[in-house]
């Protein structure tokens, strides 16, 4: 598991406006369980792959491209190497962008995906991270969980 994952996720979320913006929920795939955390919802595998979701007010009011670029710039500044940017859709048809990164720390490589969805009222961030080997083995479950996001 990424050692500073909670710090990383909280620092990215600080890019969003403060205040309650609603609630985001995730489906827990086989092999994952809902766990406590500083998110609207969070699931984790026994091997340390963690997926968290949070909804905030879309303030400043901006579109998907704006929020995806803001998140990308912050992650690059924190030393994450971009691997792929991909257009995605939630199971309910909400368009989003998945930003996918890696970082090498000695002999260890970590994966981190930040997927953002935007409506007129909300910005929803679904973050997933973990050790490369464990994350890659759970890739299909991670993608399914990201797509499962529901915003109240």
JORA-V979680 format. One record per pair of residues at least 12 apart in sequence whose C-alpha atoms are under 6 Angstrom apart, sorted by the first residue. I is the first residue (numbers start at 1). GAP is how many residues later the second one is. Records with the same first field share a line. If there is no record, write none. Layout:
# JORA-V979680
I: GAP + GAP
This chain:
# JORA-V979680
1: 47 + 129 + 130
2: 128
17: 42
21: 34 + 35 + 36
22: 33 + 130
23: 17 + 32 + 128 + 129
24: 16 + 29 + 30 + 31 + 126 + 127
25: 16 + 124 + 125
26: 122 + 123
27: 118 + 121
31: 14
32: 12 + 13
39: 14 + 15
40: 13 + 14
41: 12
49: 80 + 81 + 86
50: 78 + 79
51: 76 + 77
52: 74 + 75
53: 72 + 73
54: 70 + 71
55: 68 + 69
56: 66 + 67
57: 64 + 65
58: 63 + 64 + 65
64: 54
80: 21 + 22 + 23
81: 20 + 21
82: 18 + 19
83: 17 + 18
84: 16
85: 13 + 14
86: 12
90: 57
91: 56 + 57
96: 20 + 21
97: 18 + 19
98: 16 + 17
99: 14 + 15 + 16
100: 13
109: 23
110: 20 + 21 + 22
111: 18 + 19 + 21
112: 16 + 17
113: 14 + 15
114: 12 + 13
